[in-house]
Amino acid sequence: MKENYQILVIGSVASTAQTIKSLISNGFSLNGILGHDPINKNDISGWYDLSNLAREKKIDFHGFKKINAQKCIDWAKNKNPDIIFAVGFSQLLDSEWFKIPKLGIIGFHPTKLPKGRGRAPLAWTILEKKDASATFFLMEKEADSGPIFIQEIIKLSKFDDAKSLEKKIIQGIKVALDKWLPNLKKGIWNPTPQDEFKASWYGRRNKIDGLINW
């Protein structure tokens, strides 16, 4: 039996756009997109204007500066979503968001969770020369800790930098969602809990981390 979910997407980068495209190509209807509309777009790494994609796909769009602003929460509530996809933005969702969707909020992280939770995962992945991953999981109040729906491993080469890794991750998102979304459409909802004993965390990347000690 196919499920006709009402889906809302929140995000700000190219990985959000790919998620939207994959949802549409797999037969899902989106009833809203919340796109980050920062004051200074140059301060947001990899920022993507989702309003253009929303206009092209004829999906209602709402821009936000602060995702936890009451007007954003009210707008999302009025959409009455079954599922929210929150992909590619750094602001943490307040607890009120978790009461909005009937089934839950699906997050994305580009590491092999439970390893590499936290901030600046692309930078630390390249620095540590570890494989990345397109991981979709059921969000909980603790960041990056929820059970996993799909995890597509992304191999790094010694020549990869942040730009090339981002392209690989976007392709990884497409592969992962093409594998998993048909099951979601059938109503299959069985994420696998993360192993807390294997969890690790990345800290915030600061400007000093980009300096070279000659």
GIUR-V491955 format. One record per residue. N is the residue number from 1. RES is the residue in one small letter. PSI is psi in degrees with one decimal (* if undefined). NEAR is the number of other ideal C-beta (glycine too) atoms within 8 Angstrom. Layout:
n->N res->RES psi->PSI near->NEAR
n->N res->RES psi->PSI near->NEAR
This chain:
n->1 res->m psi->126.7 near->4
n->2 res->k psi->141.4 near->6
n->3 res->e psi->135.2 near->8
n->4 res->n psi->75.7 near->5
n->5 res->y psi->145.3 near->9
n->6 res->q psi->120.3 near->11
n->7 res->i psi->134.8 near->14
n->8 res->l psi->139.4 near->16
n->9 res->v psi->135.2 near->16
n->10 res->i psi->137.5 near->13
n->11 res->g psi->-170.5 near->19
n->12 res->s psi->-0.9 near->12
n->13 res->v psi->-178.5 near->12
n->14 res->a psi->-30.1 near->10
n->15 res->s psi->-31.5 near->15
n->16 res->t psi->-45.5 near->17
n->17 res->a psi->-42.6 near->12
n->18 res->q psi->-37.6 near->11
n->19 res->t psi->-44.4 near->16
n->20 res->i psi->-46.6 near->15
n->21 res->k psi->-39.8 near->10
n->22 res->s psi->-40.2 near->13
n->23 res->l psi->-45.2 near->14
n->24 res->i psi->-44.5 near->10
n->25 res->s psi->-22.0 near->7
n->26 res->n psi->12.6 near->11
n->27 res->g psi->14.8 near->5
n->28 res->f psi->145.8 near->10
n->29 res->s psi->130.5 near->6
n->30 res->l psi->132.8 near->13
n->31 res->n psi->8.8 near->10
n->32 res->g psi->148.2 near->14
n->33 res->i psi->127.5 near->16
n->34 res->l psi->111.9 near->15
n->35 res->g psi->136.0 near->16
n->36 res->h psi->127.9 near->14
n->37 res->d psi->74.4 near->7
n->38 res->p psi->157.5 near->10
n->39 res->i psi->-46.9 near->3
n->40 res->n psi->100.7 near->6
n->41 res->k psi->-23.5 near->6
n->42 res->n psi->-17.6 near->4
n->43 res->d psi->-8.4 near->5
n->44 res->i psi->111.1 near->10
n->45 res->s psi->123.3 near->4
n->46 res->g psi->22.1 near->8
n->47 res->w psi->141.4 near->10
n->48 res->y psi->131.7 near->11
n->49 res->d psi->96.6 near->7
n->50 res->l psi->-13.5 near->15
n->51 res->s psi->-34.5 near->10
n->52 res->n psi->-42.3 near->7
n->53 res->l psi->-40.7 near->13
n->54 res->a psi->-41.9 near->12
n->55 res->r psi->-43.0 near->8
n->56 res->e psi->-40.0 near->6
n->57 res->k psi->2.4 near->9
n->58 res->k psi->50.4 near->4
n->59 res->i psi->137.0 near->11
n->60 res->d psi->136.2 near->8
n->61 res->f psi->142.2 near->12
n->62 res->h psi->121.7 near->10
n->63 res->g psi->149.2 near->9
n->64 res->f psi->147.4 near->11
n->65 res->k psi->-47.8 near->8
n->66 res->k psi->117.5 near->7
n->67 res->i psi->-25.4 near->12
n->68 res->n psi->8.1 near->10
n->69 res->a psi->142.7 near->9
n->70 res->q psi->-33.8 near->5
n->71 res->k psi->-33.2 near->6
n->72 res->c psi->-45.3 near->13
n->73 res->i psi->-43.9 near->13
n->74 res->d psi->-40.9 near->8
n->75 res->w psi->-43.7 near->11
n->76 res->a psi->-41.5 near->14
n->77 res->k psi->-39.6 near->8
n->78 res->n psi->-22.0 near->6
n->79 res->k psi->-17.2 near->11
n->80 res->n psi->54.4 near->5
n->81 res->p psi->149.8 near->14
n->82 res->d psi->-37.8 near->8
n->83 res->i psi->140.6 near->14
n->84 res->i psi->129.6 near->15
n->85 res->f psi->120.4 near->14
n->86 res->a psi->101.4 near->13
n->87 res->v psi->116.9 near->12
n->88 res->g psi->47.7 near->12
n->89 res->f psi->154.3 near->12
n->90 res->s psi->-9.2 near->3
n->91 res->q psi->137.9 near->8
n->92 res->l psi->138.6 near->4
n->93 res->l psi->133.3 near->11
n->94 res->d psi->162.9 near->7
n->95 res->s psi->-27.8 near->7
n->96 res->e psi->-29.6 near->8
n->97 res->w psi->-34.6 near->13
n->98 res->f psi->-11.0 near->11
n->99 res->k psi->-9.9 near->5
n->100 res->i psi->-56.5 near->10
n->101 res->p psi->147.3 near->11
n->102 res->k psi->-38.4 near->5
n->103 res->l psi->-39.4 near->7
n->104 res->g psi->179.8 near->9
n->105 res->i psi->126.1 near->13
n->106 res->i psi->120.0 near->13
n->107 res->g psi->172.1 near->12
n->108 res->f psi->141.9 near->15
n->109 res->h psi->136.7 near->12
n->110 res->p psi->33.2 near->14
n->111 res->t psi->171.4 near->14
n->112 res->k psi->71.5 near->11
n->113 res->l psi->141.4 near->14
n->114 res->p psi->1.7 near->11
n->115 res->k psi->141.6 near->10
n->116 res->g psi->32.5 near->14
n->117 res->r psi->156.8 near->14
n->118 res->g psi->-153.3 near->11
n->119 res->r psi->158.2 near->8
n->120 res->a psi->47.8 near->10
n->121 res->p psi->-33.6 near->13
n->122 res->l psi->-44.9 near->12
n->123 res->a psi->-46.8 near->10
n->124 res->w psi->-32.8 near->11
n->125 res->t psi->-43.8 near->15
n->126 res->i psi->-43.0 near->12
n->127 res->l psi->-40.9 near->6
n->128 res->e psi->-4.7 near->6
n->129 res->k psi->46.3 near->6
n->130 res->k psi->156.0 near->10
n->131 res->d psi->147.9 near->9
n->132 res->a psi->-172.2 near->17
n->133 res->s psi->146.9 near->14
n->134 res->a psi->101.2 near->15
n->135 res->t psi->121.5 near->15
n->136 res->f psi->131.8 near->13
n->137 res->f psi->161.0 near->16
n->138 res->l psi->116.6 near->12
n->139 res->m psi->142.6 near->11
n->140 res->e psi->176.7 near->6
n->141 res->k psi->-32.3 near->4
n->142 res->e psi->130.5 near->5
n->143 res->a psi->132.3 near->6
n->144 res->d psi->24.8 near->11
n->145 res->s psi->-8.8 near->9
n->146 res->g psi->167.7 near->11
n->147 res->p psi->150.1 near->9
n->148 res->i psi->133.3 near->14
n->149 res->f psi->-46.6 near->10
n->150 res->i psi->144.6 near->11
n->151 res->q psi->112.3 near->11
n->152 res->e psi->113.5 near->12
n->153 res->i psi->138.3 near->8
n->154 res->i psi->118.3 near->13
n->155 res->k psi->134.9 near->5
n->156 res->l psi->149.2 near->13
n->157 res->s psi->166.3 near->5
n->158 res->k psi->-11.3 near->5
n->159 res->f psi->-4.5 near->5
n->160 res->d psi->140.6 near->9
n->161 res->d psi->-174.5 near->7
n->162 res->a psi->-38.5 near->8
n->163 res->k psi->-46.8 near->6
n->164 res->s psi->-34.2 near->9
n->165 res->l psi->-38.5 near->15
n->166 res->e psi->-41.0 near->12
n->167 res->k psi->-40.7 near->8
n->168 res->k psi->-38.1 near->12
n->169 res->i psi->-40.6 near->14
n->170 res->i psi->-42.2 near->11
n->171 res->q psi->-37.8 near->8
n->172 res->g psi->-37.6 near->14
n->173 res->i psi->-44.9 near->15
n->174 res->k psi->-46.6 near->11
n->175 res->v psi->-46.9 near->10
n->176 res->a psi->-46.8 near->14
n->177 res->l psi->-34.7 near->14
n->178 res->d psi->-28.9 near->11
n->179 res->k psi->-41.9 near->9
n->180 res->w psi->-37.6 near->11
n->181 res->l psi->-34.9 near->12
n->182 res->p psi->-35.8 near->9
n->183 res->n psi->-41.2 near->7
n->184 res->l psi->-39.5 near->12
n->185 res->k psi->-28.3 near->11
n->186 res->k psi->-2.6 near->9
n->187 res->g psi->11.9 near->8
n->188 res->i psi->122.0 near->6
n->189 res->w psi->84.3 near->6
n->190 res->n psi->63.5 near->4
n->191 res->p psi->150.5 near->10
n->192 res->t psi->126.5 near->6
n->193 res->p psi->145.2 near->6
n->194 res->q psi->151.8 near->13
n->195 res->d psi->105.1 near->7
n->196 res->e psi->-24.6 near->6
n->197 res->f psi->-18.2 near->4
n->198 res->k psi->3.5 near->8
n->199 res->a psi->142.8 near->11
n->200 res->s psi->163.4 near->8
n->201 res->w psi->143.0 near->7
n->202 res->y psi->144.6 near->11
n->203 res->g psi->176.3 near->7
n->204 res->r psi->140.8 near->6
n->205 res->r psi->125.4 near->9
n->206 res->n psi->167.6 near->5
n->207 res->k psi->-34.7 near->5
n->208 res->i psi->-23.8 near->5
n->209 res->d psi->-17.9 near->7
n->210 res->g psi->-1.2 near->5
n->211 res->l psi->143.7 near->6
n->212 res->i psi->125.9 near->3
n->213 res->n psi->96.1 near->3
n->214 res->w psi->* near->2
